Amino acid sequence: MIHESLNSKKNSIKFEFNNLNNFLIYSENLIKNSSNTSYKELEKKLTLIKDIALFSDLISDSFLYVMTPNGTKSIESSNFTNESFKLKKGISKDLDVSNSPKFIDTVIASTENVIYRKSYMQNQSEDTILVVGYDIDLLAFWKNFSENNVARIGYTVVTDSHGICLLHPETKFIGKKLNRYFNNVSIQNILNNENTSPGIRLKDETTSQYLNLEVRRYFDKIVVGNNSLIVIESFPLDMVLKEKTEQIQDYFLWISLLAFIIFMLLFLVSRYQLKEEFLENLQIVEEKEKLINANEKYQKENAVLQLTQLKKKINPHFLFNSLNSLHILIDSKPELSKEFVIKLADVYRYLLENKEGNLITVKKEITFLKQYFFLHEIRFKKSINVTINNTCKDESILYKRIPFLALEILVENAIKHNEFTKHHPLNIEILIGSSKIQVMNNYVPRKLKNSESHKIGLNYLKNSYKYYNVKTFKTEISDGKFICHLPLLT
């Protein structure tokens, strides 16, 4: 409220003084633009402006002079009885006119009145100076200003650039120099202060003789024409403190409001995060349920595969082929037939074993594969070749596990689904590495092939690894070879 009052008073004072300065500005413009105007015509125009100025209740007199080396001559004055008063107090014969043109503001105090004389002088020739001006009644000016600008808080004082009072609520000070106002804040500092921000005005605290209270004074300047005036606003200190308290209260109110807004934002964010977490948890629960259902489905599929594999274990076709081979061997090679019967018995004994988790060690699976291949070798002779290479020197690799019958399935698939002869045999290579077994065979697919039989065995291996969450099982055809990668399980 104080700073609003400061700005309002400053603008009002500047407006009032500029209005009173307008007649002098008009005169200056006439004189400066009179190069093509006769002297008599110029006098008429200046006289008209001088007469118009007298319509203001605040202007008590106006004048127009010519100053020559022979003296001062009044061209026109509305009050000739005061001519000697004007010459003595306002315009002296020995006045410095070296810097003409110039504006001159003079405060003249008498027992009855205080005059603020505003004048403008301009050289008309080398030895002739034209002077035009008017007198402002400061007491009338104060009365008019105070009636139009009723002060709700504090009071206003205006001085010229020398500290002489122009406006004051206690009229006895008008026309006098107010030295006590400038004890701590000098006139020069005020005139040189270019800051216009309300927060950094020049100020002082003292005791007011007018209010007889502790006050805070704010100092500022206004520019009227070519002159600067000083505006001093005084406010009771308790009012200043009260406003500060109100500002602090407003500040804390805004801080509280801001804190509440931040709290609500944090609350909404936390609610949003909780909602997101709830939805994520709900999604996790749903995914778990899906996994459970998928696992149950997988277990059912695995059970079907196990049943299919069990049927395969006692496949009559394999048994009949083996018995036919045995029948041929009994007459031609009785010793080999005995070995054949032992190997056949071992194969079926292995097939009918119950394996926990459908996993078997690499060593047992290779031993079984050698017996199984022996039976096929009797039948196909040189048409198929199986080689087993352990590329890893660590013997503990042989005790890692793979799905039960994994090697047998891949060898049997190679025999069933590829064409081979004695001259173009089927070559099956088993490479044992540190992390997987590669089973490879030359890929020459039969023209009439049983694809369903092929898929049953591979799906069994794929689902077995999937059950143990192993994703590196894969098959591929590369460089004319069918390759299967069997990851090793611990």
C-alpha positions as CSV (number, residue, x, y, z in Angstrom):
1,M,0.0,0.0,0.0
2,I,2.9,2.4,0.8
3,H,4.6,1.8,-2.5
4,E,1.4,2.2,-4.4
5,S,0.8,5.6,-2.6
6,L,4.4,6.6,-3.5
7,N,3.9,6.0,-7.2
8,S,0.5,7.6,-7.2
9,K,1.7,10.8,-5.4
10,K,4.8,11.0,-7.6
11,N,2.7,10.8,-10.8
12,S,0.2,13.3,-9.6
13,I,2.9,15.9,-8.7
14,K,4.6,15.4,-12.0
15,F,1.4,15.9,-13.8
16,E,0.5,19.1,-11.9
17,F,3.9,20.7,-12.4
18,N,4.1,19.7,-16.1
19,N,0.7,21.4,-16.6
20,L,2.1,24.6,-15.1
21,N,5.2,24.3,-17.2
22,N,3.3,24.0,-20.5
23,F,3.0,27.8,-21.1
24,L,6.8,28.2,-20.9
25,I,7.3,25.4,-23.3
26,Y,4.9,27.0,-25.8
27,S,6.8,30.3,-25.5
28,E,10.2,28.5,-26.0
29,N,8.9,26.9,-29.2
30,L,7.6,30.2,-30.5
31,I,10.9,32.0,-29.9
32,K,13.0,29.1,-31.4
33,N,10.8,29.0,-34.5
34,S,10.7,32.8,-35.0
35,S,13.4,33.1,-37.7
36,N,10.8,33.9,-40.3
37,T,8.6,36.0,-38.0
38,S,8.9,39.7,-37.4
39,Y,9.7,40.9,-33.9
40,K,6.4,42.6,-33.6
41,E,4.5,39.5,-34.6
42,L,6.5,37.4,-32.1
43,E,5.7,39.9,-29.3
44,K,2.0,39.6,-30.2
45,K,2.1,35.7,-30.0
46,L,4.0,35.7,-26.7
47,T,1.6,38.3,-25.2
48,L,-1.3,36.0,-26.2
49,I,0.3,33.0,-24.4
50,K,1.1,35.2,-21.4
51,D,-2.5,36.3,-21.2
52,I,-3.9,32.7,-21.6
53,A,-1.6,31.6,-18.7
54,L,-3.5,34.1,-16.4
55,F,-6.7,32.0,-16.8
56,S,-5.1,29.6,-14.4
57,D,-6.1,30.3,-10.8
58,L,-2.6,29.2,-9.8
59,I,-0.7,31.8,-11.9
60,S,-0.8,35.3,-10.2
61,D,1.2,37.2,-12.9
62,S,2.9,36.9,-16.2
63,F,5.5,39.1,-17.9
64,L,7.6,39.7,-21.1
65,Y,10.9,41.7,-21.0
66,V,13.7,42.8,-23.2
67,M,17.2,43.1,-21.6
68,T,19.7,45.4,-23.3
69,P,22.9,47.0,-22.2
70,N,20.9,50.1,-21.4
71,G,18.6,48.3,-19.0
72,T,15.5,46.1,-18.7
73,K,12.4,47.1,-20.5
74,S,8.9,45.6,-19.8
75,I,7.2,44.9,-23.1
76,E,4.0,43.7,-21.4
77,S,3.0,42.9,-17.9
78,S,-0.4,42.3,-16.4
79,N,0.5,44.0,-13.1
80,F,2.7,47.1,-13.6
81,T,2.5,48.0,-9.9
82,N,4.8,45.0,-9.1
83,E,7.4,45.8,-11.8
84,S,10.0,47.0,-9.4
85,F,9.3,43.9,-7.3
86,K,9.9,41.6,-10.3
87,L,13.0,43.4,-11.3
88,K,14.5,43.3,-7.9
89,K,13.6,39.7,-6.9
90,G,13.3,37.9,-10.2
91,I,15.5,39.3,-13.0
92,S,18.6,41.3,-12.1
93,K,20.5,43.5,-14.5
94,D,23.8,41.7,-13.7
95,L,22.2,38.2,-14.4
96,D,24.5,35.7,-16.1
97,V,23.1,35.3,-19.6
98,S,26.1,33.6,-21.1
99,N,24.4,30.3,-21.5
100,S,21.2,31.6,-23.1
101,P,18.8,30.2,-24.0
102,K,18.0,28.9,-20.6
103,F,15.1,28.3,-18.1
104,I,15.2,30.0,-14.7
105,D,13.1,28.8,-11.8
106,T,13.1,31.2,-8.7
107,V,11.3,31.0,-5.4
108,I,10.4,34.5,-4.1
109,A,8.9,34.7,-0.6
110,S,7.2,37.8,0.9
111,T,5.2,38.4,4.1
112,E,2.0,37.8,2.2
113,N,2.8,35.2,-0.4
114,V,5.3,32.8,-1.9
115,I,5.9,32.9,-5.7
116,Y,7.4,30.2,-7.8
117,R,8.7,32.2,-10.8
118,K,9.3,30.3,-14.0
119,S,11.0,32.2,-16.9
120,Y,12.8,31.5,-20.2
121,M,15.4,33.8,-21.8
122,Q,16.6,33.7,-25.4
123,N,19.2,35.9,-27.2
124,Q,17.5,37.9,-30.0
125,S,20.8,39.6,-31.0
126,E,24.3,40.1,-29.6
127,D,23.1,42.6,-27.0
128,T,19.4,41.9,-26.7
129,I,17.8,39.1,-24.6
130,L,14.1,38.3,-24.6
131,V,12.7,37.1,-21.3
132,V,9.2,35.6,-20.9
133,G,7.7,34.0,-17.7
134,Y,5.0,33.9,-15.1
135,D,4.5,33.6,-11.3
136,I,2.9,30.6,-9.6
137,D,1.2,31.2,-6.3
138,L,2.6,28.3,-4.2
139,L,0.0,28.7,-1.4
140,A,-2.8,28.5,-3.9
141,F,-1.0,25.6,-5.6
142,W,-0.8,23.7,-2.3
143,K,-4.5,24.3,-1.5
144,N,-5.6,23.1,-4.9
145,F,-3.2,20.1,-4.8
146,S,-4.2,19.0,-1.3
147,E,-7.9,19.2,-2.1
148,N,-7.5,17.1,-5.3
149,N,-5.1,14.6,-3.7
150,V,-6.4,13.8,-0.2
151,A,-3.7,11.8,1.6
152,R,-5.0,8.6,3.2
153,I,-1.6,7.8,4.7
154,G,1.5,10.0,5.2
155,Y,2.1,13.4,3.7
156,T,3.9,14.9,0.8
157,V,6.7,17.6,0.6
158,V,8.2,18.9,-2.7
159,T,11.4,21.0,-3.0
160,D,13.4,22.4,-5.9
161,S,16.9,21.1,-6.7
162,H,18.3,23.4,-4.0
163,G,16.1,22.1,-1.2
164,I,13.7,25.1,-1.1
165,C,10.2,24.0,-0.2
166,L,7.5,24.3,-2.9
167,L,4.8,22.2,-1.3
168,H,4.2,21.3,2.4
169,P,1.1,20.5,4.4
170,E,2.4,23.1,7.0
171,T,2.4,26.2,4.7
172,K,4.8,28.1,6.9
173,F,7.6,26.0,5.5
174,I,6.8,26.8,1.8
175,G,9.5,29.0,0.3
176,K,12.1,28.1,3.0
177,K,15.1,25.7,2.6
178,L,14.4,22.4,4.4
179,N,18.0,21.5,5.5
180,R,16.8,19.1,8.2
181,Y,15.2,16.8,5.5
182,F,18.6,16.2,4.0
183,N,20.8,15.4,7.0
184,N,21.2,11.7,6.1
185,V,20.2,11.7,2.4
186,S,21.9,14.4,0.4
187,I,20.2,16.4,-2.4
188,Q,23.0,15.4,-4.7
189,N,22.4,11.7,-4.0
190,I,18.7,12.1,-4.8
191,L,19.3,14.0,-8.0
192,N,21.9,11.4,-9.2
193,N,19.7,8.4,-8.2
194,E,18.5,6.8,-11.5
195,N,16.7,3.9,-9.8
196,T,13.0,3.9,-10.3
197,S,12.2,0.5,-8.7
198,P,10.0,0.9,-5.6
199,G,12.1,-1.6,-3.7
200,I,15.3,0.5,-3.9
201,R,14.2,4.1,-3.3
202,L,16.3,6.3,-1.1
203,K,14.9,6.4,2.4
204,D,15.5,7.7,6.0
205,E,13.9,7.3,9.4
206,T,13.5,10.4,11.7
207,T,11.0,12.3,13.8
208,S,8.5,14.4,12.0
209,Q,7.9,17.9,13.4
210,Y,4.7,18.1,11.5
211,L,3.2,14.8,12.9
212,N,5.4,14.6,16.0
213,L,5.9,10.9,15.2
214,E,8.6,8.6,14.2
215,V,8.4,8.4,10.4
216,R,10.1,6.8,7.4
217,R,10.8,9.2,4.5
218,Y,11.1,8.1,0.9
219,F,13.0,10.4,-1.5
220,D,12.6,10.5,-5.3
221,K,12.9,13.0,-8.1
222,I,10.8,14.1,-11.0
223,V,11.9,16.0,-14.1
224,V,9.8,19.0,-15.2
225,G,11.0,20.5,-18.4
226,N,14.8,21.0,-17.9
227,N,14.6,21.1,-14.1
228,S,14.5,18.4,-11.4
229,L,12.2,18.5,-8.3
230,I,12.5,16.4,-5.2
231,V,9.5,14.6,-3.9
232,I,9.5,13.5,-0.2
233,E,6.9,11.2,1.2
234,S,6.7,10.6,4.9
235,F,4.8,7.7,6.6
236,P,4.4,6.9,10.3
237,L,6.9,4.2,11.2
238,D,4.2,2.0,12.9
239,M,2.2,2.1,9.6
240,V,5.3,1.0,7.8
241,L,5.9,-1.8,10.2
242,K,2.2,-2.8,10.0
243,E,2.5,-2.9,6.2
244,K,5.6,-5.0,6.6
245,T,3.7,-7.4,8.9
246,E,0.9,-7.6,6.4
247,Q,3.4,-8.3,3.6
248,I,5.0,-11.0,5.7
249,Q,1.5,-12.5,6.4
250,D,0.7,-12.4,2.7
251,Y,4.1,-14.0,2.1
252,F,3.4,-16.8,4.5
253,L,-0.1,-17.1,3.1
254,W,1.4,-17.6,-0.4
255,I,4.0,-19.9,1.0
256,S,1.3,-22.0,2.7
257,L,-0.7,-22.0,-0.5
258,L,2.3,-23.1,-2.5
259,A,3.1,-25.8,0.1
260,F,-0.5,-27.0,-0.1
261,I,-0.3,-27.1,-3.9
262,I,3.0,-29.0,-3.8
263,F,1.5,-31.4,-1.2
264,M,-1.5,-32.0,-3.4
265,L,0.7,-32.6,-6.4
266,L,2.9,-35.0,-4.5
267,F,-0.3,-36.7,-3.2
268,L,-1.7,-37.0,-6.7
269,V,1.6,-38.3,-8.0
270,S,1.8,-40.9,-5.2
271,R,-1.7,-41.9,-5.9
272,Y,-0.9,-42.3,-9.5
273,Q,2.2,-44.3,-8.7
274,L,0.2,-46.5,-6.3
275,K,-2.3,-47.0,-9.0
276,E,0.5,-47.9,-11.5
277,E,2.0,-50.3,-9.0
278,F,-1.4,-51.9,-8.3
279,L,-2.0,-52.3,-12.1
280,E,1.5,-53.8,-12.5
281,N,1.0,-56.2,-9.6
282,L,-2.4,-57.1,-11.0
283,Q,-0.7,-57.7,-14.4
284,I,2.0,-59.8,-12.7
285,V,-0.7,-61.9,-10.9
286,E,-2.5,-62.3,-14.2
287,E,0.8,-63.3,-15.9
288,K,1.4,-65.8,-13.1
289,E,-2.0,-67.3,-13.6
290,K,-1.3,-67.6,-17.3
291,L,2.1,-69.2,-16.6
292,I,0.4,-71.7,-14.2
293,N,-2.2,-72.5,-16.9
294,A,0.5,-72.7,-19.5
295,N,2.6,-75.0,-17.2
296,E,-0.4,-77.2,-16.6
297,K,-0.9,-77.3,-20.4
298,Y,2.7,-78.1,-20.9
299,Q,2.6,-80.8,-18.3
300,K,-0.3,-82.4,-20.1
301,E,1.5,-82.1,-23.4
302,N,4.6,-83.5,-21.8
303,A,2.6,-86.4,-20.4
304,V,1.3,-87.1,-23.9
305,L,4.8,-87.0,-25.3
306,Q,6.0,-89.3,-22.6
307,L,3.2,-91.7,-23.4
308,T,4.1,-91.5,-27.1
309,Q,7.8,-92.1,-26.2
310,L,6.8,-95.1,-24.1
311,K,4.9,-96.5,-27.1
312,K,8.0,-95.9,-29.1
313,K,10.2,-97.7,-26.6
314,I,8.3,-101.0,-27.4
315,N,7.9,-100.2,-31.1
316,P,7.1,-103.6,-32.7
317,H,8.6,-102.5,-36.0
318,F,12.0,-102.0,-34.5
319,L,11.7,-105.4,-32.7
320,F,10.6,-107.2,-35.8
321,N,13.5,-105.8,-37.8
322,S,15.9,-106.8,-35.1
323,L,14.6,-110.3,-34.9
324,N,14.9,-110.7,-38.7
325,S,18.5,-109.6,-38.5
326,L,19.0,-112.1,-35.7
327,H,17.5,-114.9,-37.8
328,I,20.0,-114.3,-40.5
329,L,22.9,-114.1,-38.1
330,I,22.1,-117.4,-36.3
331,D,23.0,-119.6,-39.3
332,S,25.8,-117.4,-40.8
333,K,27.5,-116.0,-37.8
334,P,26.5,-117.8,-34.6
335,E,29.0,-115.9,-32.4
336,L,27.8,-112.5,-33.6
337,S,24.2,-113.6,-33.1
338,K,24.9,-114.2,-29.4
339,E,26.3,-110.7,-29.1
340,F,23.3,-109.3,-31.0
341,V,20.9,-110.9,-28.5
342,I,22.8,-109.4,-25.6
343,K,22.8,-106.0,-27.1
344,L,19.1,-106.2,-28.0
345,A,18.3,-107.2,-24.4
346,D,20.4,-104.3,-23.0
347,V,18.6,-101.8,-25.4
348,Y,15.1,-102.9,-24.2
349,R,16.2,-102.9,-20.6
350,Y,17.4,-99.3,-21.0
351,L,14.2,-98.3,-22.8
352,L,12.0,-99.7,-20.1
353,E,13.9,-97.9,-17.2
354,N,12.1,-95.2,-15.3
355,K,14.1,-92.0,-15.6
356,E,13.5,-89.3,-13.0
357,G,12.7,-85.9,-14.7
358,N,13.3,-87.6,-18.1
359,L,17.0,-86.7,-17.8
360,I,20.0,-89.0,-18.2
361,T,23.7,-88.5,-18.0
362,V,25.7,-88.0,-21.2
363,K,27.8,-91.1,-20.4
364,K,24.8,-93.4,-20.1
365,E,23.2,-92.0,-23.2
366,I,26.3,-92.5,-25.3
367,T,26.7,-96.1,-24.0
368,F,23.1,-96.8,-24.9
369,L,23.6,-95.2,-28.3
370,K,26.6,-97.5,-29.1
371,Q,24.4,-100.6,-28.3
372,Y,21.5,-99.2,-30.3
373,F,23.7,-98.4,-33.3
374,F,25.2,-101.9,-33.1
375,L,21.8,-103.3,-33.9
376,H,21.3,-100.9,-36.9
377,E,24.8,-101.6,-38.1
378,I,24.1,-105.3,-38.5
379,R,21.1,-104.4,-40.6
380,F,22.5,-101.5,-42.7
381,K,26.2,-102.6,-42.7
382,K,28.4,-99.9,-44.4
383,S,25.4,-97.6,-45.3
384,I,25.5,-95.7,-42.0
385,N,28.4,-94.3,-40.0
386,V,28.3,-92.9,-36.4
387,T,31.3,-91.1,-34.9
388,I,31.4,-89.7,-31.4
389,N,34.0,-87.0,-30.6
390,N,34.6,-85.5,-27.1
391,T,36.2,-82.1,-27.8
392,C,36.3,-81.2,-24.1
393,K,39.1,-82.6,-22.0
394,D,37.1,-82.3,-18.8
395,E,35.6,-85.8,-18.0
396,S,33.0,-84.2,-15.7
397,I,31.2,-83.2,-18.9
398,L,30.1,-86.8,-19.3
399,Y,28.1,-86.5,-16.0
400,K,26.0,-83.6,-17.2
401,R,22.5,-84.5,-18.3
402,I,20.4,-84.4,-21.4
403,P,16.8,-85.5,-22.1
404,F,16.3,-89.2,-22.0
405,L,16.8,-90.8,-25.5
406,A,17.9,-87.5,-27.0
407,L,20.7,-89.0,-29.1
408,E,18.6,-92.1,-30.0
409,I,15.8,-89.8,-31.3
410,L,18.2,-87.8,-33.5
411,V,20.0,-90.9,-34.9
412,E,16.6,-92.6,-35.6
413,N,15.3,-89.5,-37.3
414,A,18.4,-89.3,-39.5
415,I,17.9,-92.9,-40.5
416,K,14.1,-92.6,-41.1
417,H,14.1,-89.3,-43.0
418,N,17.2,-89.4,-45.2
419,E,18.2,-91.4,-48.3
420,F,21.5,-93.3,-48.2
421,T,23.2,-96.2,-49.9
422,K,26.5,-98.1,-49.5
423,H,28.1,-95.7,-52.0
424,H,26.5,-92.7,-50.4
425,P,26.3,-93.6,-46.7
426,L,24.6,-91.6,-44.0
427,N,27.3,-90.0,-41.8
428,I,26.2,-89.0,-38.3
429,E,28.7,-87.1,-36.2
430,I,28.3,-86.4,-32.4
431,L,30.5,-83.6,-31.0
432,I,30.6,-83.2,-27.2
433,G,31.5,-79.7,-26.1
434,S,31.7,-77.9,-22.8
435,S,28.1,-76.5,-22.9
436,K,26.3,-78.5,-25.6
437,I,26.3,-81.6,-27.8
438,Q,26.0,-81.1,-31.6
439,V,24.5,-83.9,-33.6
440,M,25.0,-83.6,-37.4
441,N,24.2,-85.7,-40.4
442,N,24.3,-85.1,-44.2
443,Y,20.9,-83.9,-45.2
444,V,19.4,-85.9,-48.1
445,P,15.7,-86.0,-47.3
446,R,13.5,-88.8,-48.6
447,K,11.0,-88.0,-51.3
448,L,8.2,-89.7,-49.3
449,K,8.8,-88.7,-45.7
450,N,6.8,-89.1,-42.6
451,S,7.0,-85.5,-41.3
452,E,4.7,-86.1,-38.3
453,S,7.1,-88.8,-37.0
454,H,9.9,-86.4,-37.4
455,K,8.1,-83.7,-35.4
456,I,7.1,-85.9,-32.5
457,G,10.7,-86.5,-31.5
458,L,11.9,-82.9,-31.9
459,N,8.9,-81.5,-30.0
460,Y,9.7,-83.9,-27.2
461,L,13.2,-82.4,-27.0
462,K,12.0,-78.9,-27.4
463,N,9.4,-79.2,-24.6
464,S,11.8,-81.0,-22.3
465,Y,14.2,-78.0,-22.5
466,K,11.4,-75.6,-22.2
467,Y,10.3,-77.3,-19.0
468,Y,13.8,-76.6,-17.6
469,N,13.6,-72.9,-18.9
470,V,16.5,-73.5,-21.3
471,K,16.2,-71.5,-24.6
472,T,19.3,-72.5,-26.5
473,F,18.0,-75.8,-27.9
474,K,17.7,-75.4,-31.7
475,T,17.9,-77.2,-35.0
476,E,19.2,-75.9,-38.3
477,I,20.1,-76.9,-41.9
478,S,23.5,-75.5,-42.9
479,D,26.0,-76.4,-45.6
480,G,24.0,-79.5,-46.6
481,K,23.8,-80.8,-43.0
482,F,21.0,-81.1,-40.5
483,I,22.4,-79.9,-37.1
484,C,20.8,-80.2,-33.7
485,H,22.2,-78.3,-30.7
486,L,21.5,-80.1,-27.3
487,P,22.3,-77.9,-24.3
488,L,23.9,-79.7,-21.3
489,L,22.0,-79.5,-18.0
490,T,23.6,-79.7,-14.6
